[in-house]
């Protein structure tokens, strides 16, 4: 409840509002989810990841989606990525659908470069990003070869603005998402050049707010999704020096809600399972910034309560019939399923150590086997922070790209050998 002191020094008054009411309602629902664990901590091993139910629910999406998904007709590569990345995190191979996935995404590739939201639509940086990541998840040579890199480079350069930012599409908006998606695609496909990213780090620096997080554009409120995108882009560029890192760390650490146990996206907002990744993945990136040498990393964990976040995902975000949701009372969907599982992965795997990146300006290529300098996360299963039984462990994900590390390595070895 918000409190304000009167000017004459009287006792504080309580001011009720919709935000307060919504928070109280969510807290009551979460209390019911956590009740058994509070009564008996030994109940921890009774909390299971509904792996088989989630896998079955995700596969059903390939047979057709409910009519409500028609509003996402311009996000079809996203639906593809969310689905197969979630399956990958659950350890489920999508190999039997690989050619079908590549064939569909190829229909979304624009003749002038980039990927569209669906066949016949306009190319867009967000759907280009999701299509490229989906093709990395597929991980076959057919998938890699389907990308027209020459036209992709032209598309990315058409999106670049004189102020250092990028527009999402022709005459489209410019924000931190467009910056991140452009830089990720360029990095993964070996298309990153000084010209493409000139002024980009400086533009991103303007998006850091007085709170410490990043807003979508200069002057906007700090937001978890934009903060992740900005920090990840700067890690790729090797320019995290433009940010006030202590202020950023304080802001993101305070987004984990003590009683709710999950992350909120903004100050005074409600918990949401998708921020398990958008906020949670910032911590491995900050660890890399603070300890850039691999030997200086410690596998003791990240600077947030990893077990509490796992409790939120496993006890509050799962649907018993498959799929994950924002919070109790909401329906499950592919977006939240993907990012809740990705956040669960970040919370479980402690030693995601970013090895030195290949030069973003192409002055060297990867080693022959890619093992020494591949710009990916090196993961060992020797350090896991776990809530519940060992069967709850999901696959590790790359905190910059949200694709399994070995698939990032395989793709970069391919594209950096061209």
matplotlib code that plots the C-alpha trace (Angstrom):
import matplotlib.pyplot as plt

x = [0.0, 1.4, 1.8, 2.1, 2.9, 0.6, 2.3, 1.1, 2.9, -0.1, 0.1, 0.7, -2.3, -2.8, -3.6, -5.2, -4.7, -5.1, -1.4, -1.7, -4.9, -3.4, -0.2, -2.3, -4.3, -1.2, 0.5, -2.5, -2.4, 1.4, 1.0, -1.3, 1.3, 4.0, 1.9, 3.0, 6.7, 6.4, 4.8, 7.3, 10.6, 11.1, 8.4, 11.0, 11.6, 7.9, 8.1, 8.7, 9.2, 6.3, 8.8, 6.7, 3.5, 5.4, 6.9, 3.6, 1.9, 4.7, 4.5, 0.8, 1.5, 3.0, -0.4, -2.3, -2.8, -6.0, -7.8, -6.6, -3.2, -4.4, -3.3, 0.3, 0.1, 2.9, 5.0, 5.2, 9.0, 8.7, 6.2, 8.6, 11.6, 9.7, 8.5, 11.6, 13.9, 11.6, 11.7, 15.5, 15.8, 13.7, 16.2, 13.7, 15.1, 13.3, 15.3, 12.3, 10.8, 14.1, 13.5, 9.9, 11.0, 13.8, 11.3, 8.8, 11.3, 12.7, 9.3, 9.6, 12.9, 12.4, 13.9, 15.7, 17.1, 15.9, 12.9, 9.3, 6.6, 5.0, 5.1, 4.3, 4.8, 7.4, 10.9, 11.4, 14.4, 12.6, 11.3, 14.7, 16.3, 13.8, 14.1, 17.9, 17.8, 15.3, 17.7, 20.5, 18.3, 17.7, 21.5, 21.8, 23.9, 20.6, 19.5, 22.7, 22.7, 19.2, 20.2, 21.1, 24.0, 24.7, 21.2, 21.0, 24.0, 22.3, 19.1, 21.0, 22.8, 19.4, 18.2, 21.1, 20.5, 22.9, 22.5, 23.9, 20.5, 18.5, 14.9, 12.9, 11.7, 11.3, 10.0, 9.7, 10.5, 14.0, 14.7, 17.0, 15.3, 16.2, 19.7, 20.1, 18.4, 20.5, 23.8, 23.0, 22.2, 25.3, 27.5, 26.2, 26.4, 29.8, 28.5, 29.5, 31.6, 32.8, 30.5, 27.4, 27.9, 29.4, 27.8, 25.7, 27.3, 27.0, 23.3, 22.7, 24.4, 21.7, 19.1, 20.4, 18.0, 18.6, 17.4, 20.2, 18.3, 17.8, 14.6, 13.5, 14.7, 16.5, 14.3, 12.1, 11.5, 13.9, 12.5, 13.8, 13.5, 15.3, 17.9, 18.8, 18.9, 21.1, 23.5, 23.8, 24.4, 27.2, 28.7, 28.9, 30.4, 32.8, 31.6, 30.0, 32.2, 29.6, 27.2, 27.2, 27.6, 27.1, 23.8, 22.7, 23.5, 21.6, 18.5, 18.4, 19.1, 16.1, 13.8, 13.6, 10.6, 11.3, 7.9, 6.9, 10.4, 10.3, 11.3, 9.3, 10.0, 9.8, 9.7, 6.3, 5.1, 3.9, 6.0, 6.1, 7.8, 9.2, 11.5, 13.1, 15.2, 15.1, 16.2, 17.9, 20.2, 21.6, 23.5, 25.8, 26.5, 27.4, 29.6, 31.5, 31.9, 33.2, 35.4, 36.3, 39.1, 37.7, 39.9, 38.5, 34.9, 33.7, 30.9, 29.3, 26.3, 24.8, 23.9, 20.2, 18.3, 18.5, 16.5, 13.7, 13.4, 13.2, 10.5, 8.5, 8.9, 8.2, 5.5, 3.7, 4.3, 3.7, 0.4, -0.3, -1.5, 1.6, 2.9, 4.0, 2.3, 3.0, 1.6, -1.2, -4.6, -3.2, -3.2, -0.1, 1.5, 4.6, 6.3, 6.1, 7.0, 10.2, 11.4, 10.3, 12.3, 15.2, 15.1, 15.0, 18.1, 20.0, 18.9, 20.2, 23.6, 26.1, 29.3, 28.1, 31.5, 31.8, 35.0, 36.7, 34.7, 36.1, 37.0, 33.7, 35.6, 36.7, 40.4, 40.6, 38.5, 37.7, 40.2, 39.7, 37.8, 36.3, 37.2, 39.6, 38.1, 34.6, 32.8, 30.2, 29.4, 31.5, 29.2, 30.1, 27.5, 29.7, 28.1, 24.3, 22.1, 19.0, 15.5, 13.8, 15.0, 17.7, 15.1, 14.3, 17.5, 17.0, 19.7, 22.0, 21.3, 23.6, 22.8, 23.4, 21.4, 19.1, 20.2, 22.0, 25.8, 26.9, 24.5, 25.9, 29.4, 28.5, 26.9, 29.7, 32.3, 30.3, 29.7, 33.2, 34.8, 33.1]
y = [0.0, 3.4, 5.9, 9.6, 12.0, 15.0, 18.4, 19.1, 16.1, 13.9, 10.2, 8.6, 8.1, 4.9, 5.4, 2.5, 2.1, -0.4, -1.3, -2.1, -4.2, -6.1, -6.9, -8.1, -10.4, -11.9, -12.3, -14.2, -16.6, -17.1, -17.7, -20.6, -22.0, -21.9, -23.0, -26.6, -25.8, -23.2, -25.8, -28.5, -27.7, -31.4, -31.1, -29.7, -33.0, -33.3, -30.2, -31.5, -30.0, -31.3, -32.2, -34.7, -32.6, -29.6, -31.5, -33.0, -29.5, -27.9, -30.7, -30.2, -26.7, -28.1, -29.6, -26.3, -23.4, -22.1, -19.2, -16.8, -17.0, -15.3, -12.0, -13.3, -13.9, -11.3, -13.2, -16.7, -17.0, -16.1, -18.9, -21.2, -20.1, -20.1, -23.6, -25.3, -23.5, -24.6, -28.2, -27.9, -26.7, -29.7, -32.0, -32.9, -33.2, -31.5, -33.3, -35.0, -31.5, -29.9, -29.7, -28.6, -25.8, -24.6, -24.7, -22.6, -20.0, -19.8, -18.8, -15.9, -14.7, -11.5, -11.2, -8.0, -9.5, -10.2, -12.3, -11.3, -12.1, -14.6, -15.3, -12.2, -9.8, -7.0, -7.8, -6.8, -7.0, -8.8, -11.6, -11.7, -12.3, -15.0, -16.7, -16.8, -18.1, -20.8, -21.9, -22.1, -24.3, -26.6, -26.6, -28.3, -27.3, -27.0, -24.4, -22.4, -22.4, -21.2, -17.8, -15.3, -13.6, -11.1, -9.7, -10.0, -7.6, -5.1, -5.4, -4.7, -1.7, -0.3, -0.4, 1.6, 5.2, 8.1, 8.5, 4.9, 3.2, 0.9, 1.0, -2.2, -2.0, 0.6, 3.8, 1.9, 2.6, 2.8, 1.3, -1.0, -4.1, -3.1, -2.5, -5.9, -7.9, -6.3, -6.8, -10.4, -11.4, -9.6, -11.3, -14.8, -14.6, -13.0, -9.7, -7.3, -4.4, -1.1, 0.7, -1.2, -0.4, 3.1, 5.1, 2.2, 1.9, 5.7, 5.5, 2.7, 4.6, 7.3, 4.7, 4.1, 5.8, 7.4, 4.1, 2.1, -0.1, 0.8, 2.1, 1.4, 4.8, 7.7, 9.2, 6.1, 4.1, 1.3, -2.0, -5.6, -6.6, -3.5, -3.7, -7.3, -6.3, -3.3, -5.1, -8.1, -5.9, -4.1, -7.4, -8.4, -5.0, -5.1, -1.7, -2.2, 0.6, 3.1, 2.0, 2.8, -0.8, -0.5, 1.4, -1.2, -4.1, -2.5, -1.9, -5.5, -7.1, -5.2, -6.5, -9.9, -9.8, -11.1, -12.6, -13.5, -14.9, -14.2, -11.1, -8.0, -6.1, -2.6, -0.9, -1.4, -3.9, -7.4, -10.6, -12.3, -15.6, -14.2, -11.9, -15.0, -14.8, -11.1, -10.1, -13.3, -13.6, -10.1, -11.6, -13.9, -11.0, -8.8, -11.5, -11.6, -7.9, -7.8, -10.9, -11.1, -13.6, -17.2, -18.2, -15.4, -16.8, -18.7, -21.3, -20.4, -18.7, -15.5, -12.4, -13.3, -15.9, -18.8, -21.3, -18.7, -18.1, -21.8, -22.0, -19.4, -21.1, -24.6, -23.9, -20.9, -20.8, -24.4, -25.6, -29.2, -30.1, -28.6, -25.1, -22.3, -19.0, -15.5, -16.1, -18.1, -17.3, -16.7, -19.1, -20.7, -19.6, -20.3, -17.0, -17.6, -21.3, -20.4, -17.7, -19.2, -22.4, -20.2, -18.4, -21.7, -22.7, -19.6, -20.1, -23.7, -23.4, -21.5, -21.7, -20.1, -18.6, -16.4, -17.1, -14.3, -13.3, -13.5, -10.0, -8.3, -6.6, -9.8, -9.4, -13.1, -16.3, -19.1, -21.8, -25.0, -26.7, -23.6, -24.8, -22.1, -18.8, -19.4, -16.6, -18.9, -20.0, -22.9, -25.0, -27.7, -29.7, -29.7, -26.7, -26.6, -24.8, -26.9, -26.7, -30.0, -33.4, -33.7, -34.5, -30.8, -29.8, -28.4, -27.8, -24.7, -21.7, -19.0, -15.8, -13.5, -15.4, -17.8, -20.8, -23.8, -23.0, -25.9, -24.8, -21.3, -22.7, -24.9, -22.1, -19.7, -22.2, -22.5, -18.8, -17.7, -20.2, -18.6]
z = [0.0, -1.0, 1.9, 1.8, 4.7, 5.1, 5.2, 8.8, 10.1, 10.8, 10.6, 7.2, 5.0, 3.0, -0.7, -2.5, -6.3, -9.1, -8.9, -5.2, -5.8, -8.6, -6.6, -3.6, -5.9, -7.5, -4.1, -2.8, -5.8, -5.4, -1.6, -2.5, -4.9, -2.3, 0.7, 0.8, 0.5, 3.3, 5.6, 4.8, 3.0, 2.3, -0.3, -2.6, -4.3, -5.1, -7.3, -10.9, -14.3, -16.4, -19.2, -21.1, -20.9, -22.2, -25.1, -26.1, -25.9, -28.0, -30.7, -31.0, -32.2, -35.4, -36.2, -36.0, -33.6, -32.0, -33.8, -31.2, -32.7, -35.9, -34.3, -34.6, -38.4, -38.8, -36.2, -37.7, -37.5, -33.8, -33.2, -35.0, -32.8, -29.5, -30.2, -31.3, -28.8, -26.0, -27.3, -27.5, -23.9, -22.9, -24.7, -27.4, -31.0, -33.8, -36.5, -38.0, -38.8, -39.8, -43.6, -43.1, -40.8, -43.2, -46.1, -44.3, -43.1, -46.6, -47.8, -45.3, -46.7, -48.7, -52.2, -51.1, -47.9, -44.3, -43.2, -43.1, -40.5, -43.0, -46.7, -48.8, -45.9, -45.4, -44.0, -40.4, -38.1, -35.3, -37.5, -39.2, -35.8, -34.8, -38.2, -38.0, -34.4, -35.4, -38.2, -35.7, -33.5, -36.5, -36.9, -40.3, -43.3, -45.2, -42.6, -42.8, -46.6, -46.8, -45.5, -48.3, -46.5, -49.3, -49.3, -45.6, -45.4, -47.6, -45.6, -42.3, -43.8, -45.0, -41.4, -40.1, -39.1, -39.1, -35.3, -34.7, -34.3, -36.5, -37.7, -37.5, -41.1, -43.8, -42.2, -38.9, -35.3, -33.9, -30.5, -28.4, -29.8, -33.4, -32.3, -30.6, -33.3, -36.1, -34.2, -33.2, -36.8, -38.1, -35.4, -36.0, -39.8, -39.9, -41.3, -38.5, -39.8, -38.3, -40.7, -39.6, -35.9, -36.1, -33.3, -32.0, -28.5, -28.0, -29.0, -26.5, -23.7, -24.1, -23.2, -19.7, -17.2, -13.8, -12.3, -14.0, -16.5, -20.2, -21.8, -25.3, -26.5, -24.9, -22.2, -21.8, -18.6, -17.7, -18.8, -18.5, -22.1, -23.4, -20.7, -21.8, -25.4, -24.8, -22.5, -24.8, -27.8, -26.0, -24.9, -28.6, -29.5, -26.5, -25.4, -22.0, -20.9, -22.0, -19.2, -15.5, -14.5, -10.7, -11.3, -13.8, -11.4, -8.6, -10.8, -12.2, -8.9, -7.4, -10.1, -8.4, -6.1, -2.6, -1.8, -5.4, -6.1, -9.9, -11.8, -12.7, -15.9, -14.5, -11.1, -9.4, -12.0, -11.5, -11.7, -15.1, -16.1, -19.3, -17.3, -15.9, -19.0, -19.9, -16.4, -15.4, -18.4, -17.7, -14.7, -16.7, -19.0, -16.1, -14.6, -17.9, -17.9, -14.3, -14.8, -18.5, -18.1, -18.1, -15.2, -13.0, -13.2, -10.2, -10.6, -7.3, -8.9, -10.2, -8.2, -7.8, -5.9, -8.4, -6.3, -5.7, -9.5, -10.1, -7.6, -9.4, -12.8, -11.5, -8.9, -10.4, -14.2, -15.3, -16.7, -15.7, -19.2, -20.8, -21.6, -19.3, -18.5, -17.3, -13.8, -12.1, -13.6, -17.1, -20.1, -21.4, -24.7, -26.8, -25.9, -22.1, -22.5, -24.4, -22.1, -18.8, -19.7, -20.8, -17.5, -15.7, -17.6, -16.6, -13.0, -13.0, -14.8, -12.9, -15.0, -18.3, -19.1, -22.1, -23.9, -25.7, -28.8, -32.3, -33.4, -34.4, -37.2, -38.9, -38.4, -37.6, -38.0, -35.7, -35.1, -37.1, -34.4, -32.8, -29.3, -28.2, -29.5, -30.6, -28.8, -27.2, -23.7, -22.4, -20.2, -17.7, -15.8, -12.7, -11.2, -11.1, -8.6, -8.5, -6.9, -6.9, -8.2, -10.8, -13.5, -13.4, -15.1, -18.6, -21.3, -21.0, -23.2, -24.4, -22.4, -25.4, -28.1, -26.2, -28.3, -26.9, -26.8, -28.9, -31.7, -31.6, -31.9, -34.8, -36.7, -36.1, -37.2, -40.4, -41.1, -40.1, -42.4, -45.5]

ax = plt.figure().add_subplot(projection="3d")
ax.plot(x, y, z, "-o")
ax.set_aspect("equal")
plt.show()
